[in-house]
Amino acid sequence: MSWPQQPQPPQGQPQYSQRPQYPPPQYRPQYAPPQPQYGYYQQPHEGIVITTAYMPLSWMFAMVKPKIFVNGQEMPTTGWGRTVVPAPPGQYHVHVHTPYFLPSRVGSADHAIVVQPGQWVELEYKVPVWTFSPGSLGPPPQTYNGQTAMMIVSIVAVVLVFAAILALAVTA
């Protein structure tokens, strides 16, 4: 009695000891990523750099991020600090405000700038100390607006507390 022969794979098919190549080399797509104007392949040569800051005593602002708008379009920000906005030469309108609890917008500030070829325009935004004051936006250095209003309110509060303590001491 003879055993049947093992079937042989057709010619051109990979053997079990060989790894098949998928897809075949002639069908592999040739991919070349597009060259963006600004990105990994080419550094921008001009634009706007905005540095945002709040007074450390106003620690509540650490929980929110400022919103930056250039020509009406919101720019992505990572939070407080430097934000780089690549922009070709031209005229731009920059608006910055900070979302807050009450009021919903604090420290709205606007500034018009012109970006020249090969120039980075530095701007600095500082949120006001008194939430009902406007913010300050412009070439650095900028000051914190609303300091006078905050001082007046603080002095009035301290005087009222001392008057209440004095009134309690006199009546006792």
GIMOMO-V159664 format. One record per pair of residues at least 4 apart in sequence whose C-alpha atoms are under 8 Angstrom apart, sorted by the first residue. I is the first residue (numbers start at 1). J is the second residue. D is the distance in Angstrom with one decimal. If there is no record, write none. Layout:
BEGIN
I | J | D
I | J | D
END
This chain:
BEGIN
9 | 13 | 6.7
9 | 15 | 7.5
14 | 18 | 5.9
14 | 19 | 7.2
14 | 20 | 6.1
15 | 19 | 7.9
21 | 25 | 7.7
23 | 27 | 6.3
23 | 28 | 6.4
24 | 28 | 6.9
35 | 41 | 6.7
36 | 40 | 7.9
36 | 41 | 7.1
36 | 42 | 7.5
37 | 42 | 6.7
37 | 44 | 7.9
38 | 42 | 5.5
38 | 43 | 5.8
38 | 44 | 5.6
38 | 86 | 7.6
39 | 43 | 6.3
39 | 44 | 7.8
44 | 86 | 6.1
45 | 86 | 7.9
45 | 117 | 7.7
45 | 118 | 5.1
45 | 119 | 7.0
45 | 120 | 7.6
46 | 86 | 6.3
46 | 87 | 6.1
46 | 88 | 6.3
46 | 89 | 7.1
46 | 115 | 7.2
46 | 116 | 7.4
46 | 117 | 6.3
46 | 118 | 4.8
46 | 119 | 4.8
46 | 120 | 5.0
46 | 121 | 8.0
47 | 84 | 7.5
47 | 85 | 5.7
47 | 86 | 4.3
47 | 87 | 4.2
47 | 88 | 6.4
47 | 89 | 7.5
47 | 115 | 6.5
47 | 119 | 6.8
47 | 120 | 4.9
47 | 121 | 6.3
48 | 84 | 6.0
48 | 85 | 5.1
48 | 86 | 6.3
48 | 87 | 6.7
48 | 115 | 7.6
48 | 120 | 5.6
48 | 121 | 4.8
48 | 122 | 6.2
48 | 123 | 7.4
49 | 82 | 6.8
49 | 83 | 5.7
49 | 84 | 4.6
49 | 85 | 6.1
49 | 120 | 6.8
49 | 121 | 6.1
49 | 122 | 4.9
49 | 123 | 6.1
50 | 81 | 8.0
50 | 82 | 5.7
50 | 83 | 5.2
50 | 84 | 6.5
50 | 85 | 8.0
50 | 122 | 6.1
50 | 123 | 4.7
50 | 124 | 5.6
50 | 125 | 7.1
51 | 80 | 7.6
51 | 81 | 5.2
51 | 82 | 4.3
51 | 83 | 6.3
51 | 122 | 7.9
51 | 123 | 6.3
51 | 124 | 4.8
51 | 125 | 6.1
52 | 66 | 7.5
52 | 80 | 5.4
52 | 81 | 5.0
52 | 82 | 6.5
52 | 124 | 6.0
52 | 125 | 4.7
52 | 126 | 5.9
52 | 127 | 7.9
53 | 80 | 6.0
53 | 81 | 6.3
53 | 124 | 8.0
53 | 125 | 6.4
53 | 126 | 5.0
53 | 127 | 6.6
54 | 58 | 6.8
54 | 61 | 6.9
54 | 126 | 5.7
54 | 127 | 5.3
54 | 128 | 7.5
55 | 59 | 7.5
55 | 127 | 7.7
55 | 129 | 7.0
55 | 144 | 7.6
58 | 129 | 7.1
60 | 64 | 7.8
61 | 65 | 7.6
61 | 100 | 7.9
62 | 80 | 8.0
64 | 79 | 7.7
64 | 98 | 7.4
64 | 99 | 6.8
64 | 100 | 7.2
65 | 77 | 7.7
65 | 78 | 7.6
65 | 79 | 4.8
65 | 80 | 6.4
65 | 98 | 6.6
65 | 99 | 7.3
66 | 77 | 7.7
66 | 79 | 6.6
66 | 80 | 6.9
66 | 96 | 6.9
66 | 97 | 5.8
66 | 98 | 4.4
66 | 99 | 6.7
67 | 74 | 7.0
67 | 75 | 7.5
67 | 77 | 7.4
67 | 96 | 5.6
67 | 97 | 5.5
67 | 98 | 5.9
67 | 99 | 7.4
68 | 74 | 5.7
68 | 75 | 5.6
68 | 76 | 7.7
68 | 77 | 7.6
68 | 94 | 7.3
68 | 95 | 5.9
68 | 96 | 4.6
68 | 97 | 6.9
69 | 73 | 5.1
69 | 74 | 4.3
69 | 75 | 5.8
69 | 94 | 5.7
69 | 95 | 5.0
69 | 96 | 6.2
70 | 74 | 6.5
70 | 75 | 7.0
70 | 92 | 6.6
70 | 93 | 5.7
70 | 94 | 4.7
70 | 95 | 6.5
71 | 92 | 5.9
71 | 93 | 5.1
71 | 94 | 6.4
72 | 93 | 7.8
72 | 94 | 8.0
72 | 95 | 7.8
75 | 85 | 7.6
77 | 83 | 6.2
78 | 83 | 7.7
87 | 115 | 7.7
88 | 115 | 7.3
88 | 117 | 7.4
89 | 114 | 7.4
89 | 115 | 4.8
89 | 116 | 5.0
89 | 117 | 5.3
90 | 114 | 5.6
90 | 115 | 5.2
90 | 116 | 6.7
91 | 112 | 7.4
91 | 113 | 5.8
91 | 114 | 4.3
91 | 115 | 6.3
92 | 112 | 5.8
92 | 113 | 5.4
92 | 114 | 6.2
92 | 115 | 7.6
93 | 110 | 7.2
93 | 111 | 6.0
93 | 112 | 4.5
93 | 113 | 6.4
94 | 110 | 5.7
94 | 111 | 5.3
94 | 112 | 6.1
94 | 113 | 7.6
95 | 108 | 7.2
95 | 109 | 5.7
95 | 110 | 4.5
95 | 111 | 6.6
96 | 107 | 7.8
96 | 108 | 5.8
96 | 109 | 5.5
96 | 110 | 6.6
96 | 125 | 7.4
96 | 137 | 7.8
97 | 105 | 6.3
97 | 106 | 5.9
97 | 107 | 5.4
97 | 108 | 4.4
97 | 109 | 6.4
97 | 127 | 7.9
97 | 135 | 7.5
98 | 105 | 5.7
98 | 106 | 5.1
98 | 107 | 6.3
98 | 108 | 7.2
98 | 127 | 7.4
99 | 104 | 5.5
99 | 105 | 4.7
99 | 106 | 6.2
100 | 104 | 4.8
100 | 105 | 5.7
100 | 106 | 6.4
103 | 131 | 7.8
103 | 132 | 8.0
106 | 127 | 7.4
106 | 128 | 7.7
106 | 131 | 5.8
106 | 132 | 6.9
106 | 133 | 7.7
106 | 134 | 7.3
106 | 135 | 7.5
107 | 127 | 5.3
107 | 128 | 5.8
107 | 131 | 6.9
107 | 132 | 7.4
107 | 133 | 6.3
107 | 134 | 4.4
107 | 135 | 3.8
107 | 136 | 7.5
108 | 134 | 5.5
108 | 135 | 5.5
109 | 134 | 6.4
109 | 135 | 5.3
109 | 136 | 6.0
109 | 137 | 5.8
110 | 137 | 6.6
111 | 137 | 6.5
111 | 138 | 6.4
113 | 121 | 7.8
115 | 119 | 6.3
115 | 120 | 7.0
115 | 121 | 6.5
116 | 120 | 8.0
122 | 139 | 6.1
122 | 140 | 7.3
123 | 137 | 6.7
123 | 138 | 5.1
123 | 139 | 4.7
123 | 140 | 6.1
124 | 136 | 7.8
124 | 137 | 5.6
124 | 138 | 5.6
124 | 139 | 5.9
124 | 140 | 5.3
124 | 141 | 6.9
124 | 142 | 6.4
125 | 135 | 7.0
125 | 136 | 5.5
125 | 137 | 4.4
125 | 138 | 6.8
125 | 142 | 7.1
126 | 135 | 5.9
126 | 136 | 5.4
126 | 137 | 6.7
126 | 142 | 6.8
126 | 143 | 6.9
126 | 144 | 5.8
126 | 145 | 7.9
127 | 134 | 7.8
127 | 135 | 4.9
127 | 136 | 6.8
127 | 144 | 6.6
127 | 145 | 7.5
128 | 132 | 8.0
128 | 133 | 6.0
128 | 134 | 6.4
128 | 135 | 5.1
128 | 136 | 7.3
128 | 144 | 5.2
128 | 145 | 4.7
128 | 146 | 5.6
128 | 147 | 7.7
129 | 133 | 7.7
129 | 144 | 6.2
129 | 145 | 6.2
129 | 146 | 5.2
129 | 147 | 5.8
129 | 150 | 6.8
130 | 145 | 7.3
130 | 146 | 4.7
130 | 147 | 6.7
130 | 149 | 6.5
130 | 150 | 5.6
131 | 146 | 7.7
132 | 146 | 7.9
133 | 145 | 6.5
133 | 146 | 5.4
134 | 145 | 6.7
134 | 146 | 7.8
135 | 144 | 7.4
135 | 145 | 6.2
136 | 142 | 6.4
136 | 143 | 6.8
136 | 144 | 6.8
136 | 145 | 6.6
137 | 142 | 7.0
138 | 142 | 6.9
146 | 150 | 6.2
147 | 151 | 6.1
148 | 152 | 6.2
149 | 153 | 6.2
150 | 154 | 6.0
151 | 155 | 6.1
152 | 156 | 6.1
153 | 157 | 6.1
154 | 158 | 6.2
155 | 159 | 6.1
156 | 160 | 6.2
157 | 161 | 6.2
158 | 162 | 6.2
159 | 163 | 6.1
160 | 164 | 6.1
161 | 165 | 6.2
162 | 166 | 6.0
163 | 167 | 6.0
164 | 168 | 6.2
165 | 169 | 6.2
166 | 170 | 6.1
167 | 171 | 6.3
168 | 172 | 6.1
END
